[in-house]
Amino acid sequence: MKIAVLGTGVVGQTLAAKLSELEHEVMIGCRNTTEVLARNKPDNFGRPPFKDWLAKYEDIKLGTFGVAAELGELIINATNGMGTMEALKLAGEKNLSNKIILDVSNPLDFSKGFPPSLFVCNTDSLAEQIQREYPDAKVVKSLNTMNAYVITNPSVVPGDHNVFVNGNDESAKAKVKELLNSFGWKNENIIDMGDIKTARGTEMYVFFWAMLYGTFQTGNFNIKIMK
Ligand SMILES: NC(=O)c1ccc[n+]([C@@H]2O[C@H](COP(=O)([O-])OP(=O)(O)OC[C@H]3O[C@@H](n4cnc5c(N)ncnc54)[C@H](OP(=O)(O)O)[C@@H]3O)[C@@H](O)[C@H]2O)c1
C-alpha cells in the first residue's frame, strides 16, 4: 500500500522504517524538505540528524506534507500535537478526503517543560478535532499510548499488553487493525474502544504515561487491561 507518514520525528522514522520493511511504499511528509535535510545536529534526545537516518533507507521518500498526502492511500499523522492541525492543513483537504488518517499524535504541550500538560482534554480530543475539520476523512486513533519502539515491535515489552483503537468508521478500524497485526499486535491485545470520542481516554492516559516515564526513566513499557 502507498502510505504517507506525516512527521520526521522518532515516531515518523520508526513507523516509516517498519512499513518499508513490510514492503509498503512509504513517503515521509514534512513542512519543508530543504530545511529538514539541512538539519545537521542530533535532536534533543541525541538521535542523528534526519538526513543521516534517511540515507539508510533508499526506498523511503521524503516530500512536503502535501506531496506525501497526495501519494498516500493511507495517511499516518505522526506530527507534534501542537502542529498537527497546521500540518494537516498543509497536507491539503483534497489529499485527505475519503482516506484513513491513522492518528498517533498526542495533545502534549511542553512549553513549560516536563511534565507536559494537555492542550485539549476532558470534553474534546485532538482526534475529534481532526475528524471535525476533515469530515470526509476516516480518523482512527491508535498507537499513541506507547513509545515508538513498542509501537512497531510490541515484543520489546514481554508478555501480553494492549493497544487501543478509536474511530467512527468500522472498515477504517479494520484496516488499521490489519496494520497493527503486521507490526506484531495480536488481535486479542487490540481493544476497540468505540467511536472517535473515546480517544479522549487514550489521549488523557498519555499524561499518566509521561509520569511513569519519569519514574522508570525508560519508555519501554506498556499496560495490560485485566478484567
Ligand atoms: N515519541 C514517542 O515515542 C511517541 C509515541 C507515541 C505518540 N507520540 C506522538 O507522536 C507525534 C510525533 O512525535 P515525535 O516525537 O516523533 O515528533 P515531534 O517532534 O513531536 O514532531 C515532529 C513533527 O511535527 C512537525 N511539526 C512540528 N511543529 C509543527 C508545526 N507548527 N506545523 C506543522 N508541523 C509541525 C515537524 O515538522 P518538520 O518535519 O517540518 O519539522 C515534524 O514532522 C507527537 O504528537 C507525539 O506526541 C510520540
The ligand as an SDF file (V2000), in Angstrom:
LIG
                    3D

 48 52  0  0  0  0  0  0  0  0999 V2000
    7.9180    9.9480   20.8860 N   0  0  0  0  0  0  0  0  0  0  0  0
    7.1630    8.8550   21.0300 C   0  0  0  0  0  0  0  0  0  0  0  0
    7.6890    7.7530   21.3320 O   0  0  0  0  0  0  0  0  0  0  0  0
    5.6850    8.9410   20.7930 C   0  0  0  0  0  0  0  0  0  0  0  0
    4.8810    7.8120   20.9610 C   0  0  0  0  0  0  0  0  0  0  0  0
    3.5200    7.8780   20.6420 C   0  0  0  0  0  0  0  0  0  0  0  0
    2.9760    9.0500   20.1390 C   0  0  0  0  0  0  0  0  0  0  0  0
    3.7880   10.1460   20.0120 N   0  0  0  0  0  0  0  0  0  0  0  0
    3.2130   11.3500   19.3900 C   0  0  0  0  0  0  0  0  0  0  0  0
    3.5790   11.2590   18.0050 O   0  0  0  0  0  0  0  0  0  0  0  0
    3.8060   12.5760   17.4730 C   0  0  0  0  0  0  0  0  0  0  0  0
    5.2100   12.6400   16.8770 C   0  0  0  0  0  0  0  0  0  0  0  0
    6.1620   12.5510   17.9180 O   0  0  0  0  0  0  0  0  0  0  0  0
    7.7330   12.6070   17.5910 P   0  0  0  0  0  0  0  0  0  0  0  0
    8.4050   12.5870   18.9100 O   0  0  0  0  0  0  0  0  0  0  0  0
    8.0730   11.6140   16.5580 O   0  0  0  0  0  0  0  0  0  0  0  0
    7.9540   14.0030   16.8360 O   0  0  0  0  0  0  0  0  0  0  0  0
    7.6560   15.5210   17.2360 P   0  0  0  0  0  0  0  0  0  0  0  0
    8.9470   16.1940   17.4500 O   0  0  0  0  0  0  0  0  0  0  0  0
    6.6260   15.6150   18.3110 O   0  0  0  0  0  0  0  0  0  0  0  0
    7.0020   16.0570   15.8690 O   0  0  0  0  0  0  0  0  0  0  0  0
    7.8020   16.2190   14.7350 C   0  0  0  0  0  0  0  0  0  0  0  0
    6.9510   16.5400   13.5380 C   0  0  0  0  0  0  0  0  0  0  0  0
    5.9800   17.5610   13.8160 O   0  0  0  0  0  0  0  0  0  0  0  0
    6.0560   18.5500   12.7800 C   0  0  0  0  0  0  0  0  0  0  0  0
    5.7030   19.8620   13.3320 N   0  0  0  0  0  0  0  0  0  0  0  0
    6.1680   20.4270   14.4740 C   0  0  0  0  0  0  0  0  0  0  0  0
    5.6350   21.6620   14.6370 N   0  0  0  0  0  0  0  0  0  0  0  0
    4.8450   21.8810   13.5700 C   0  0  0  0  0  0  0  0  0  0  0  0
    4.0360   22.9700   13.1520 C   0  0  0  0  0  0  0  0  0  0  0  0
    3.9280   24.0940   13.8790 N   0  0  0  0  0  0  0  0  0  0  0  0
    3.3460   22.8460   12.0000 N   0  0  0  0  0  0  0  0  0  0  0  0
    3.4330   21.7210   11.2450 C   0  0  0  0  0  0  0  0  0  0  0  0
    4.1870   20.6540   11.5900 N   0  0  0  0  0  0  0  0  0  0  0  0
    4.8810   20.7260   12.7280 C   0  0  0  0  0  0  0  0  0  0  0  0
    7.5080   18.5320   12.3200 C   0  0  0  0  0  0  0  0  0  0  0  0
    7.5790   19.0400   11.0170 O   0  0  0  0  0  0  0  0  0  0  0  0
    9.0050   19.1570   10.2400 P   0  0  0  0  0  0  0  0  0  0  0  0
    9.3420   17.7630    9.8290 O   0  0  0  0  0  0  0  0  0  0  0  0
    8.6980   20.0300    9.0930 O   0  0  0  0  0  0  0  0  0  0  0  0
    9.9600   19.7310   11.2270 O   0  0  0  0  0  0  0  0  0  0  0  0
    7.8240   17.0510   12.3870 C   0  0  0  0  0  0  0  0  0  0  0  0
    7.4790   16.3980   11.2000 O   0  0  0  0  0  0  0  0  0  0  0  0
    3.5710   13.5380   18.6300 C   0  0  0  0  0  0  0  0  0  0  0  0
    2.2550   14.0200   18.5550 O   0  0  0  0  0  0  0  0  0  0  0  0
    3.7740   12.6810   19.8630 C   0  0  0  0  0  0  0  0  0  0  0  0
    3.0680   13.1440   20.9960 O   0  0  0  0  0  0  0  0  0  0  0  0
    5.1140   10.1210   20.3100 C   0  0  0  0  0  0  0  0  0  0  0  0
  1  2  1  0
  2  3  2  0
  2  4  1  0
  4  5  1  0
  4 48  2  0
  5  6  2  0
  6  7  1  0
  7  8  2  0
  8  9  1  0
  8 48  1  0
  9 10  1  0
  9 46  1  0
 10 11  1  0
 11 12  1  0
 11 44  1  0
 12 13  1  0
 13 14  1  0
 14 15  2  0
 14 16  1  0
 14 17  1  0
 17 18  1  0
 18 19  2  0
 18 20  1  0
 18 21  1  0
 21 22  1  0
 22 23  1  0
 23 24  1  0
 23 42  1  0
 24 25  1  0
 25 26  1  0
 25 36  1  0
 26 27  1  0
 26 35  1  0
 27 28  2  0
 28 29  1  0
 29 30  1  0
 29 35  2  0
 30 31  1  0
 30 32  2  0
 32 33  1  0
 33 34  2  0
 34 35  1  0
 36 37  1  0
 36 42  1  0
 37 38  1  0
 38 39  2  0
 38 40  1  0
 38 41  1  0
 42 43  1  0
 44 45  1  0
 44 46  1  0
 46 47  1  0
M  CHG  2   8   1  16  -1
M  END
$$$$
